[in-house]
C-alpha cells in the first residue's frame, strides 16, 4: 500500500525534469495511487540558501531533516494500513529528490543513514541515479543555465577542470548508491527524454 521513488544525481542531470515527468505519468496511469507525497530537493538536500547565503548542513542537521520526512511517510502509511484498505488506488506513492545518496556522498556512512534506508526499504523505496557521459558534461553542466550559472560553476577553473570535478563527484554518488541498502537504477540522461525515463522508472518500480 506504499511505494516510492528517490531521484538522485548532480545538478543539471535532470532530476527536477524527471520528478515532474513521473508525477505526470503516474497521475495518468490507471488504478495508480490517488495519494502522492512529493518532496523536492529544496526540502531535503545538504546545501541550502539561508537568507540568500549558501550554507551546508552538518551531518546531524541533515539526518534530522531526512528523519522528519521519513517519519511523516510512515505516519501516513500506518494510517492507511490501519483502515484496512487493499486497493492499489487507496495506497500512497511518494517521490523524493536528493535524499539518502546526497547524504552518503556528503558524509561518511553511519548507523543513522542506514537506519533511515531500512525504514525507506520497508516502504518499498527505489532509487534512480541520473548521470551524464563525459561528452555531455560541458553542454549540460556548464552551458545550459545561462551566464550567471556558468560564472558560478566555472569560478577560476578551466572547462576541463570543471568537467573533471563533475565526473569525480558523479562517481562519488555512484559509489554511494552501491553502499546503500536501497536498490538503485542508473539512467543516463544525455538525450533528455524525460517521458521515456519516467516510464522506465515506473516500470522498474512494479
SEFIGU-480697 format. One record per atom (N, C-alpha, C): z, y, x. Coordinates in steps of 0.1 Angstrom, whole numbers, padded with zeros to 4 digits, always signed. Layout:
N
ZYX...
END
This chain:
206
+0000-0012+0008+0000+0000+0000+0000+0013+0008-0001+0011+0021-0002+0023+0030-0010+0019+0043-0018+0028+0047-0026+0026+0059-0031+0040+0064-0035+0041+0076-0039+0054+0081-0046+0054+0094-0052+0065+0098-0060+0067+0110-0054+0078+0118-0053+0076+0131-0048+0087+0140-0060+0090+0150-0064+0103+0150-0075+0107+0158-0070+0114+0170-0075+0109+0182-0071+0114+0195-0083+0118+0203-0081+0126+0213-0092+0130+0222-0091+0144+0227-0099+0147+0237-0099+0160+0243-0104+0171+0234-0102+0183+0237-0108+0194+0230-0123+0193+0230-0129+0197+0219-0144+0197+0217-0151+0184+0215-0143+0173+0215-0149+0160+0213-0153+0157+0198-0147+0165+0190-0150+0164+0175-0139+0159+0167-0127+0160+0171-0115+0155+0163-0115+0161+0149-0116+0174+0148-0115+0181+0135-0127+0178+0127-0139+0177+0133-0151+0173+0125-0150+0159+0119-0144+0150+0127-0143+0136+0122-0132+0136+0111-0121+0143+0114-0110+0145+0104-0115+0149+0090-0124+0159+0090-0130+0163+0077-0139+0153+0071-0147+0147+0080-0157+0137+0075-0150+0124+0069-0139+0120+0075-0131+0109+0070-0125+0112+0056-0119+0124+0055-0114+0128+0043-0124+0128+0032-0136+0134+0035-0147+0135+0025-0152+0121+0021-0154+0112+0031-0159+0099+0028-0149+0091+0020-0136+0092+0024-0126+0084+0018-0125+0088+0003-0126+0101+0000-0125+0105-0014-0136+0100-0022-0148+0097-0016-0159+0092-0023-0160+0077-0025-0150+0070-0018-0150+0056-0018-0143+0050-0030-0150+0041-0037-0145+0035-0050-0132+0027-0047-0122+0029-0056-0109+0022-0055-0101+0026-0043-0104+0037-0036-0096+0041-0025-0083+0048-0029-0074+0050-0020-0061+0056-0024-0063+0070-0029-0056+0073-0040-0057+0086-0046-0048+0096-0038-0038+0091-0031-0029+0099-0024-0032+0100-0009-0036+0112-0004-0039+0113+0010-0029+0123+0017-0023+0119+0028-0015+0128+0036-0022+0130+0049-0026+0143+0051-0034+0146+0063-0026+0157+0071-0024+0154+0083-0016+0163+0092-0025+0166+0104-0030+0179+0105-0038+0182+0116-0031+0185+0129-0038+0186+0140-0032+0188+0154-0023+0200+0155-0025+0210+0146-0017+0222+0147-0002+0220+0143+0000+0208+0137+0014+0204+0133+0019+0192+0142+0012+0188+0152+0016+0176+0159+0014+0176+0174+0005+0185+0179+0002+0184+0194+0013+0190+0202+0012+0187+0215+0022+0192+0225+0021+0207+0228+0009+0212+0229+0006+0226+0232+0005+0234+0219+0013+0245+0218+0013+0253+0206+0012+0268+0210+0007+0276+0201+0007+0290+0202+0019+0296+0195+0029+0301+0202+0041+0307+0197+0039+0322+0197+0037+0329+0186+0036+0343+0185+0024+0348+0195+0014+0340+0195+0002+0343+0203+0003+0339+0218+0014+0332+0222+0016+0328+0236+0016+0313+0236+0007+0307+0244+0006+0292+0246+0019+0287+0253+0025+0277+0246+0036+0270+0252+0036+0255+0250+0039+0247+0260+0040+0233+0258+0054+0229+0254+0055+0220+0244+0068+0215+0240+0073+0205+0251+0086+0204+0253+0091+0194+0262+0091+0180+0255+0095+0170+0262+0094+0156+0257+0102+0154+0244+0115+0159+0245+0124+0157+0233+0119+0165+0221+0114+0177+0223+0109+0185+0212+0098+0179+0205+0089+0173+0213+0077+0167+0207+0080+0154+0200+0089+0146+0206+0094+0134+0199+0100+0137+0185+0108+0148+0185+0114+0152+0173+0104+0156+0163+0093+0163+0167+0083+0168+0158+0076+0155+0152+0072+0146+0161+0065+0134+0156+0073+0126+0147+0086+0125+0150+0096+0117+0142+0096+0123+0128+0097+0136+0126+0097+0142+0113+0085+0138+0105+0073+0137+0111+0061+0133+0104+0062+0118+0100+0067+0110+0109+0068+0096+0106+0078+0093+0095+0089+0100+0096+0100+0099+0086+0094+0102+0072+0086+0113+0071+0080+0117+0058+0071+0106+0053+0062+0100+0061+0053+0090+0057+0061+0077+0052+0072+0074+0059+0080+0062+0055+0087+0065+0042+0091+0077+0040+0098+0081+0027+0088+0079+0015+0076+0084+0017+0066+0082+0006+0062+0068+0004+0061+0060+0015+0058+0046+0013+0070+0038+0006+0082+0041+0010+0093+0035+0004+0094+0038-0011+0090+0050-0015+0090+0054-0029+0079+0047-0037+0067+0046-0032+0056+0040-0039+0059+0025-0039+0065+0019-0029+0069+0005-0028+0079+0001-0039+0089+0011-0040+0100+0008-0050+0095+0008-0064+0083+0014-0067+0078+0014-0080+0070+0001-0084+0068-0007-0074+0061-0020-0076+0047-0019-0079+0040-0009-0075+0025-0008-0077+0018-0017-0067+0007-0023-0071-0001-0032-0063-0016-0028-0062-0020-0019-0070-0034-0015-0070-0036-0006-0058-0047-0009-0050-0050+0000-0038-0051+0014-0041-0056+0018-0053-0057+0032-0056-0044+0039-0058-0033+0031-0059-0020+0037-0060-0013+0038-0047-0020+0034-0036-0014+0034-0023-0015+0048-0016-0012+0048-0003-0012+0060+0004-0021+0059+0016-0030+0069+0019-0038+0069+0030-0034+0081+0039-0031+0079+0051-0027+0091+0060-0037+0093+0071-0038+0105+0075-0047+0109+0086-0039+0119+0095-0038+0115+0108-0031+0123+0118-0040+0126+0129-0037+0137+0136-0045+0142+0147-0037+0146+0159-0041+0141+0171-0033+0144+0183-0018+0140+0181-0015+0128+0182-0002+0123+0179+0004+0115+0190+0005+0102+0189+0012+0094+0199+0005+0094+0213-0008+0093+0213-0016+0093+0226-0014+0106+0233-0015+0117+0225-0012+0130+0231+0001+0131+0238+0011+0125+0232+0024+0124+0238+0025+0116+0250+0019+0104+0250+0019+0095+0261+0012+0101+0273+0001+0109+0271-0007+0115+0281+0001+0126+0288+0010+0133+0280+0017+0144+0285+0030+0140+0292+0036+0129+0287+0049+0125+0292+0049+0110+0296+0058+0106+0303+0059+0092+0307+0063+0084+0294+0059+0071+0295+0062+0062+0284+0077+0061+0282+0082+0059+0270+0096+0059+0267+0099+0050+0255+0111+0046+0254+0115+0038+0242+0113+0046+0229+0114+0059+0230+0113+0067+0218+0099+0067+0212+0089+0068+0221+0075+0068+0216+0071+0054+0212+0076+0044+0219+0073+0030+0215+0079+0027+0201+0091+0032+0198+0097+0030+0185+0088+0037+0174+0084+0049+0177+0075+0056+0167+0062+0048+0165+0057+0042+0176+0044+0034+0174+0047+0022+0166+0058+0015+0168+0062+0004+0160+0063+0007+0145+0069+0019+0142+0070+0023+0128+0056+0026+0122+0048+0032+0130+0034+0035+0125+0026+0022+0123+0028+0013+0132+0021+0000+0131+0025-0007+0118+0038-0006+0114+0043-0012+0102+0036-0006+0090+0031+0006+0092+0024+0013+0081+0009+0012+0083+0005+0002+0090-0010-0001+0092-0018+0010+0098-0012+0017+0108-0019+0028+0115-0029+0022+0125-0041+0028+0125-0051+0025+0135-0055+0038+0142-0057+0037+0155-0061+0049+0163-0076+0049+0166-0082+0061+0167-0095+0062+0172-0095+0073+0183-0100+0069+0195-0101+0078+0206-0116+0083+0207-0118+0096+0206-0131+0102+0207-0134+0106+0222-0145+0103+0227-0148+0106+0241-0162+0111+0242-0165+0117+0254-0178+0122+0258-0182+0115+0271-0195+0113+0273-0200+0108+0285-0201+0120+0295-0202+0118+0308-0202+0129+0318-0214+0138+0315-0225+0133+0311-0237+0142+0309-0235+0152+0297-0225+0149+0288-0223+0158+0276-0212+0168+0278-0204+0166+0289-0192+0175+0290-0195+0190+0291-0205+0193+0300-0208+0207+0302-0212+0214+0289-0221+0208+0282-0226+0215+0269-0216+0215+0258-0207+0205+0257-0198+0204+0246-0185+0212+0250-0179+0208+0262-0166+0214+0265-0167+0228+0270-0177+0232+0278-0178+0245+0283-0186+0255+0275-0197+0250+0270-0207+0260+0264-0206+0261+0249-0199+0252+0242-0201+0251+0227-0193+0261+0219-0184+0268+0225-0175+0276+0217-0176+0291+0220-0186+0296+0227-0187+0310+0229-0181+0314+0243-0183+0327+0246-0179+0332+0259-0164+0333+0261-0156+0336+0251-0142+0336+0252-0136+0323+0256-0141+0312+0249-0137+0299+0253-0141+0295+0267-0154+0298+0270-0159+0295+0283-0151+0301+0294-0148+0314+0292-0139+0321+0302-0126+0314+0304-0120+0310+0292-0107+0303+0292-0107+0290+0300-0117+0282+0297-0117+0268+0303-0122+0269+0318-0130+0279+0321-0135+0280+0335-0125+0285+0344-0118+0296+0340-0108+0302+0349-0115+0306+0362-0110+0302+0373-0116+0305+0386-0123+0292+0392-0125+0282+0384-0131+0270+0388-0146+0270+0387-0153+0260+0393-0167+0259+0392-0170+0249+0380-0182+0249+0375-0186+0239+0364-0183+0225+0368-0187+0220+0380-0184+0206+0384-0169+0203+0384-0161+0213+0388-0146+0211+0389-0141+0209+0375-0145+0218+0366-0140+0218+0352-0144+0204+0345-0157+0200+0347-0161+0188+0342-0153+0176+0347-0151+0176+0360-0143+0165+0366-0129+0165+0361-0123+0176+0359-0109+0177+0353-0109+0171+0339-0119+0175+0331-0121+0170+0317-0121+0155+0318-0130+0149+0326-0131+0135+0327-0119+0127+0331-0111+0134+0341-0099+0128+0345-0089+0128+0334-0088+0139+0327-0078+0139+0315-0082+0130+0304-0095+0128+0302-0100+0119+0292-0096+0104+0296-0097+0102+0309-0093+0088+0314-0078+0086+0312-0071+0097+0313-0056+0095+0311-0053+0092+0296-0061+0098+0287-0060+0094+0273-0064+0080+0271-0074+0075+0277-0079+0062+0276-0068+0052+0281-0062+0055+0292-0052+0046+0297-0040+0046+0288-0037+0058+0282-0025+0059+0272-0028+0050+0260-0040+0049+0255-0043+0041+0244-0041+0026+0247-0044+0022+0260-0042+0008+0264-0027+0005+0265-0019+0014+0268-0004+0012+0268+0002+0012+0254-0005+0018+0245+0001+0020+0232+0001+0007+0224+0011+0006+0214+0012-0006+0206+0003-0005+0194-0004+0006+0192-0013+0008+0181-0027+0005+0185-0034-0004+0177-0048-0007+0181-0057+0005+0181-0066+0006+0190-0075+0018+0192-0089+0014+0193-0097+0022+0185-0112+0021+0186-0117+0033+0193-0125+0031+0204-0131+0043+0211-0145+0045+0206-0148+0058+0203-0161+0062+0198-0166+0073+0207-0178+0071+0212-0185+0082+0220-0191+0091+0210-0189+0104+0211-0194+0114+0201-0205+0123+0207-0212+0119+0217-0223+0127+0222-0233+0132+0212-0235+0123+0202-0245+0126+0192-0240+0134+0180-0227+0136+0180-0221+0144+0169-0225+0140+0155-0226+0127+0153-0229+0122+0140-0217+0118+0132-0210+0128+0126-0197+0126+0121-0196+0116+0109-0207+0116+0101-0207+0107+0089-0207+0093+0094-0216+0090+0104-0217+0076+0109-0203+0072+0115-0197+0081+0123-0184+0078+0129-0173+0075+0119-0173+0084+0108-0164+0082+0097-0165+0068+0091-0177+0064+0088-0180+0051+0082-0175+0040+0091-0177+0042+0104-0173+0032+0114-0158+0031+0114-0151+0042+0114-0136+0042+0114-0130+0035+0101-0136+0039+0090-0130+0033+0077-0134+0018+0076-0145+0014+0081-0149+0000+0081-0139-0008+0090-0136-0002+0102-0127-0009+0111-0113-0010+0105-0109+0000+0097-0096+0001+0091-0094-0011+0081-0105-0015+0075-0103-0026+0065-0100-0039+0071
END
